[in-house]
Amino acid sequence: MKNNKKTVNSQGVELNSWDRFIDPAQESRRMLSTLIGNLPGVVYRCINDKRYTMLFVSKRVKEIFGFEPEEVINNKKYSFAEFIHPEDRRRIWDETQMKLKYKKSFRLDYRIIDLNGNIKWIWEQGVGVFNKENRLLGLEGFMIDITDKINLEKKLEKTKNLALLGEFSSALAHQVRNPLGDCLLSAKLMQDLLKTMALEENNRREYNNLSVLRKDLRNQLKKDLVKLIEGIDGINSIVTQILNYTKSMKLMFSKQRIDILLKDMLSPYKDLIEKQNIEIVIYIESGISKIEIDAILISQAFQNLIDNAIKLMKNGGYIKINVNRINYLGECLLITIADSGPGVNEEDKKNLFKPFYTTRTSGTGLGLSFAKRVIEAHNGEIWLCSPDKCIQPINQLCGKCQELNGKRLPGAAFHIILPVRNTTKSNFT
């Protein structure tokens, strides 16, 4: 008599002949091996040391790096670290250790030099593995070759730069032609005035009110000279902004007191602040030590923010600068620059840090873009305050930073995060 009894698993699903005879543990290992082998990258486990001593690495490592997996296990023939580009080694070590300190996953972009001497770009994501006693056992992660992606981005960047060059040419023509036109007009007026004065000298006997007429001519000449000087200063300012934005800069770090830095930064605006009836309020949390920055570049970045605020508050108002300590991937300062100006509309927020974008009739639109470059070169961050961007622990201080006399300032507020100690020592572009 035929046995119709079916074998089912714990979920009530019938087991076929294959399922009845395999070892579940062995099948799990096989499935994991198949999965890892078909991933378009490299799975690894390593020790958290300067050589990144590999304990396990998947077979696809040969396609990217050129060596066999067993050649790098326990540094048998090679150490993984020696394939990392020398210029990137310090950076990725520091970034990894910072994330491990706070038990966060890390994401890295860096270059390698493979066994054949080819430079490639790697994207890596990993995490620290800790035991119950919170002791770090090692790192586990995944790496893929993104060289083609980087090369494509470079080509797109060149195309984008050509478009920006067109925008730049248009902005430059507009910004330079206006002051040049004023200079040319003033120069021609001065020529005419000088000719009139010379004619007057030759016919002085025919004029009874000579002294009055000459005084009027001199006053007009003074006004035209002021216009000429302002026009030349405007052109010089535009050229300076363009040079600052386009040139490669080397960060020169030194320890600075933030209160002295802010005082020196505001000094050039003293007369304009008084003229426009603007009040500056500075609050610095007690006990803040010195910060390691490039004082000149950071001052220029802050000045660009202050300059924007002042020019938008021609009828007076307030600018408040707040400095607080925060723990944000290490010891940092949160600097908030808030004003009582008209604020920023939604459309302009999207393009705020875009080069050559400006809503004013004057200016190159490079001020905020330059400030962002400088701050990011210091491993910092800058953004315009908005509810969706003010993350912990920033949002705990956000309201207080923009309050003055119990009321929230209605204008724009920029948040800047700067590490107290900085490890960036290289050039940036």
Secondary structure as GFF3:
##gff-version 3
##sequence-region A 1 429
A	DSSP	alpha_helix	17	21	.	.	.	ID=ss1
A	DSSP	alpha_helix	24	38	.	.	.	ID=ss2
A	DSSP	beta_strand	42	46	.	.	.	ID=ss3
A	DSSP	beta_strand	54	57	.	.	.	ID=ss4
A	DSSP	alpha_helix	61	65	.	.	.	ID=ss5
A	DSSP	alpha_helix	69	72	.	.	.	ID=ss6
A	DSSP	three_ten_helix	80	83	.	.	.	ID=ss7
A	DSSP	alpha_helix	86	101	.	.	.	ID=ss8
A	DSSP	beta_strand	106	113	.	.	.	ID=ss9
A	DSSP	beta_strand	119	130	.	.	.	ID=ss10
A	DSSP	beta_strand	136	145	.	.	.	ID=ss11
A	DSSP	alpha_helix	147	202	.	.	.	ID=ss12
A	DSSP	three_ten_helix	204	206	.	.	.	ID=ss13
A	DSSP	alpha_helix	210	246	.	.	.	ID=ss14
A	DSSP	beta_strand	249	250	.	.	.	ID=ss15
A	DSSP	beta_strand	254	256	.	.	.	ID=ss16
A	DSSP	alpha_helix	258	266	.	.	.	ID=ss17
A	DSSP	three_ten_helix	267	269	.	.	.	ID=ss18
A	DSSP	alpha_helix	270	275	.	.	.	ID=ss19
A	DSSP	beta_strand	278	284	.	.	.	ID=ss20
A	DSSP	beta_strand	291	293	.	.	.	ID=ss21
A	DSSP	alpha_helix	295	311	.	.	.	ID=ss22
A	DSSP	beta_strand	317	327	.	.	.	ID=ss23
A	DSSP	beta_strand	331	339	.	.	.	ID=ss24
A	DSSP	alpha_helix	346	350	.	.	.	ID=ss25
A	DSSP	alpha_helix	367	377	.	.	.	ID=ss26
A	DSSP	beta_strand	381	384	.	.	.	ID=ss27
A	DSSP	alpha_helix	394	401	.	.	.	ID=ss28
A	DSSP	beta_strand	403	404	.	.	.	ID=ss29
A	DSSP	beta_strand	407	408	.	.	.	ID=ss30
A	DSSP	beta_strand	413	419	.	.	.	ID=ss31
A	DSSP	beta_strand	427	428	.	.	.	ID=ss32
###
